[in-house]
Amino acid sequence: MIARRTPCQFALAVPLLLSLAAIGAADEAAPPATLKDVIKDTVQDTIQGAIDGTLKDTLQEKVQQKVQEALVDTPQESADGSPVQTKVVLRISKEFIKQHSPPAVEQDSPINRHLFGAHVTGTAVIRGRPVLKVDADHGKPVFTLHFNGTTTTRTVAVKPPVKAYNTGFGGFDVHREIRFDGSQFSEGPASIEATYRSKLDRLATPPRLRGRIVRRFAGPQIAKTRPQADAIALADTKATILKEFEEHTDRLVDDLNGNVPWKQTIALLVPQDAGWVSHFDNTEDWIVTSPGPEGAAVPELPEEAAELRAPLELWVHGKPNEMSATKLIVLWSTAHVGLNRFREVAPANVVQAAENLKPTVEGDWWVLRVGTDILEQFIDGLREDESASPG
């Protein structure tokens, strides 16, 4: 016996059959065969479900789901056998990161304390400058921010009837590893290596015989306590410098994460639940990250990428749809305004600053360059560093 179909089942099947006919008519313009077969199979399954009275989702929803799955399951090689290339690239200027570093300092700090029964007063002069070192051996971008410098102290220790005049010299290297995992920056623990030693410049004692007697006993006593006094001065110096450095680098990481809307960008451009991984490239000037399937390669950007540089750059292969492009411009305009503190003269109108961010097209790429107006300041800073470097 032939099963009879109800009018409701025929009503559901007719528009689905028409949709199948429309897809078949557009086969010549359809995506590659594998994706086309996925869509056809999905349509046929959906029609069969409608005929059997088990239709749960619309054809559009099922096709969108299968197309999404096909996009996620991207082949590891293209037709010519070369690795599949990623389509979205973020470049972060290493000089931009360096500009976020603690500034070079030369500061005087007063010394006023009691030590071994003596009242010690004087001045400590701390000089230091940041150094950025990138570790190219890691699979992910890792850079270590160093702050190298010297400490010079001049003190007077008063313990009547003696005054001891001292000079101290020290060096330090405080450093912290900062990583970028393809989504955000994070910092490791800060550590410091430092040295310090002091010397007695002169003793002031009472005149005549009393002074000679005081010197005879004070000199050996000062020499005996000097190692312990130097250790205390070294511990104080390390604690002070380490605390300030941690505060600076905490702000650095927060600032980088706040000024780089990469998570939101990925959410707009990368298929949800794609399971893609972050791919990295480490060049002399850039930290580069790009999401894509396992085994994909970060593409080589057009020649213009070497000439038109900015602190932050977003490269998208092809052009995003109008809605996504608008959202990207809004996201990165916020980052653009966030760079005001690096501008010699910040725009009076924040809205005007945001409007300065315009996308460009370089070959097959849609590009947003953030902070191009402060590029010259970065270059000037590099020239100053090079001229100051020994030669």
Residue pairs with C-beta under 8 A, 6 or more apart in sequence:
5 51
6 53
9 50
9 51
9 53
12 50
12 55
13 47
13 50
13 51
16 43
16 46
16 47
16 50
16 59
17 47
19 43
19 59
20 40
20 43
20 44
20 47
23 30
23 39
23 40
23 43
24 40
27 36
30 36
30 39
34 70
35 67
35 70
38 66
38 67
38 69
38 70
39 63
39 66
39 67
42 59
42 62
42 63
42 66
43 59
43 63
45 62
46 55
46 57
46 59
46 62
49 55
49 56
68 271
68 272
71 271
71 274
72 271
72 273
72 274
72 275
72 276
72 293
74 84
74 292
74 293
74 296
75 84
76 83
76 84
76 293
76 294
76 295
76 296
77 83
77 84
78 84
83 295
83 296
83 297
84 292
84 293
84 295
84 296
84 297
85 292
85 296
85 297
85 298
85 299
85 317
86 279
86 290
86 291
86 292
86 296
86 297
86 298
86 299
87 269
87 292
87 299
87 316
87 317
87 318
88 265
88 266
88 269
88 270
88 290
88 291
88 314
88 315
88 316
88 317
89 288
89 289
89 290
89 298
89 299
89 301
89 313
89 314
89 315
89 316
90 260
90 262
90 265
90 288
90 289
90 290
90 312
90 313
90 314
90 315
91 286
91 287
91 288
91 305
91 312
91 313
91 315
92 180
92 260
92 286
92 287
92 288
92 289
92 311
92 312
93 285
93 286
93 309
93 310
93 311
93 312
93 378
94 132
94 134
94 143
94 285
94 286
94 287
95 285
95 311
95 378
95 381
95 382
96 311
96 312
96 371
96 378
97 132
97 143
97 252
97 256
97 287
98 130
98 132
99 311
99 342
99 378
99 381
100 252
100 255
100 256
101 130
101 132
101 145
101 147
101 248
101 252
102 130
102 147
102 244
102 245
102 248
102 249
102 252
103 130
104 128
104 129
104 130
105 126
105 127
105 128
105 129
105 149
106 125
106 126
106 127
107 125
107 126
108 123
108 124
108 125
109 123
109 124
109 125
109 126
109 240
110 121
110 122
110 123
110 124
111 120
111 121
111 122
111 123
111 124
111 153
111 155
112 120
112 121
113 119
113 120
114 120
115 157
115 229
115 232
116 159
116 225
116 228
116 229
117 159
118 157
118 158
118 159
118 164
119 157
119 158
119 159
120 155
120 156
120 157
120 158
121 155
121 156
121 158
122 153
122 154
122 155
122 156
122 166
123 153
123 154
123 155
124 151
124 152
124 153
124 237
125 151
125 152
125 153
126 149
126 150
126 151
126 237
126 241
127 149
127 150
128 147
128 148
128 149
128 150
128 172
128 241
129 147
129 148
129 149
130 145
130 146
130 147
131 145
131 146
131 147
131 148
132 143
132 144
132 145
132 146
133 143
133 144
133 146
134 141
134 142
134 143
134 144
134 282
134 287
135 142
135 143
135 144
136 282
139 280
140 179
140 180
140 181
140 182
140 278
140 280
141 179
141 180
141 280
141 282
141 287
141 289
142 177
142 178
142 179
142 180
143 177
143 178
143 287
144 175
144 176
144 177
144 178
145 175
145 176
145 178
145 249
145 252
146 173
146 174
146 175
147 172
147 173
147 174
147 175
147 241
147 245
148 171
148 172
148 173
149 171
149 172
149 241
150 169
150 170
150 171
150 172
151 168
151 169
151 170
151 171
151 172
151 194
151 196
151 237
152 167
152 168
152 169
152 170
153 166
153 167
153 168
153 170
153 198
153 233
154 165
154 166
154 167
154 168
155 165
155 166
155 168
156 163
156 164
156 165
156 166
157 163
157 164
157 166
161 205
161 206
161 210
161 214
162 203
162 204
162 205
162 214
162 218
163 203
163 204
163 205
164 200
164 203
164 204
164 218
164 222
165 200
165 201
165 202
165 203
165 204
166 198
166 199
166 200
166 201
167 198
167 199
167 201
168 196
168 197
168 198
168 199
168 230
168 233
169 196
169 197
169 198
170 194
170 195
170 196
170 197
170 233
170 234
170 237
171 194
171 195
172 192
172 193
172 194
172 195
172 237
172 238
172 241
173 192
173 193
173 194
174 190
174 191
174 192
174 194
174 241
174 242
174 245
175 190
175 191
175 192
176 187
176 188
176 189
176 190
176 191
176 245
176 246
176 249
177 187
177 188
178 185
178 186
178 187
178 188
178 249
178 252
178 253
179 185
179 186
179 187
179 188
180 287
180 289
181 278
182 277
182 278
182 279
182 280
182 289
182 291
183 262
183 263
183 266
183 278
184 257
184 262
184 263
185 253
185 256
185 257
185 260
186 253
187 249
187 250
187 252
187 253
190 242
190 245
190 246
190 249
191 242
192 238
192 241
192 242
192 245
194 234
194 237
194 238
194 241
195 234
196 230
196 233
196 234
196 237
197 230
198 226
198 229
198 230
198 233
200 222
200 223
200 226
203 215
203 218
203 219
203 222
205 211
205 214
205 215
205 218
206 214
255 338
258 338
259 312
259 335
259 338
259 339
260 312
260 335
261 331
261 332
261 334
261 335
262 289
264 331
265 314
265 328
265 331
265 332
266 291
268 320
268 324
268 327
268 328
268 331
269 316
269 320
269 324
269 328
270 276
270 291
274 291
274 293
276 291
276 292
276 293
277 291
277 292
277 293
277 294
278 289
278 290
278 291
279 289
279 290
279 291
279 292
279 296
279 297
279 298
280 287
280 288
280 289
280 290
280 298
281 288
281 289
281 290
281 298
282 288
285 309
288 298
290 298
290 299
299 317
301 315
301 362
301 365
302 362
302 363
302 364
302 365
304 362
304 363
305 313
305 315
305 362
308 362
308 369
308 372
309 369
309 375
310 369
310 370
310 371
310 372
310 375
311 339
311 342
311 370
311 371
311 374
311 375
311 378
312 332
312 335
312 369
312 370
312 371
313 367
313 368
313 369
313 370
314 328
314 332
314 367
314 368
314 370
315 365
315 366
315 367
316 328
316 365
316 366
316 367
317 364
317 365
317 366
318 364
318 366
319 325
319 361
319 366
320 328
320 366
325 359
325 366
328 368
329 357
329 359
329 368
332 357
332 368
332 370
333 354
333 355
333 357
334 354
335 370
336 353
336 354
336 356
336 357
336 370
336 371
337 350
337 353
337 354
339 370
339 371
339 374
340 346
340 347
340 350
340 353
342 371
342 374
342 377
343 373
343 374
343 377
344 377
346 353
347 353
347 356
356 373
357 368
357 370
359 366
359 367
359 368
360 366
360 367
360 369
361 367
